[in-house]
Amino acid sequence: MTNAKLPVCLTIAGLDPSGGAGVIADIKTFTAFGCFGTAAITSLTYQNTVGVFGAEHQSADCVRRQVLPVIEDLGVDSVKTGMLPTVEVIVETAQLIADNRLRNIVVDPVVRSTSGFDLINGEALSELIRLLFPLSNLVTPNIPETERITGISIESEIDLDDAADVIRSMGAKNVLIKGGHFDRDQTAGGLRIARDRLYTGNGKLYLDAEYIDTTATHGTGCTLAAAVAANLAQGRGLVDSVRIAKEYVDRAIRTPTNLGNGSSPIGFPRN
Ligand code: PLP
């Protein structure tokens, strides 16, 4: 037995009752990395693997009343934010992070579900950028989110570098742009690649995995950001945390759940 405190991770995100994305994916991921998962729900969504059918966004007061007792009682070692659907929830989340000096903040700038449901409105996105990017240790956009955030249409490596510069100029210290199928026609060692790019104050780092041709990717973005937050809570550095998180998501995609009739949730390998 050890007296070391169990690392506590907090996700502030949406609830996907079908378990593939949002806070349920985050909690599974925190647990897989030996952390204690806690959660505040920003929006109660109605969805399954086929699509998102609606959402009831929670008030700022509701989010505050979920988060404060957790912070005050358990102590939070890292935070992952996901779906922050409204300006009021974004303002509240930023305030909670700043007032309580929360550390190790990973911001997944969720914009739209794969099935095309808007999880945040345009006005809220600009507040997310203004208030949360400067508080974050890492922002994790995919390509469509990168385009929405920066207004740059991503067609080349230079576009990616320019977009990362813009996101860093918005206050994000580090940016992980998730390539998804962007690089799938490139090969390394004969294999097609899924390449993420980590931009830090020290430059750019490529993180490659084999590209797996599948639509069973529901929850990938949530899981990656939660895995980074879990590793930061365990005391690892940013680059190590991102590498370990990427490797975990790769394993999760390779162990599909094969559930549902739509985009099946990725698996949850144990470490
Ligand atoms: N639902 C919630 C609550 C989410 O947070 C997200 C993404 O972050 C999604 C749905 C979208 O997931 P996907 O793009 O895998 O459908």
Residues whose N, C-alpha, C, O or C-beta is under 5 A from the ligand:
A	BS01	PLP	G14 L15 D16 A21 G22 G82 M83 V110 R112 S113 T114 S115 T217 H218 G219 C222
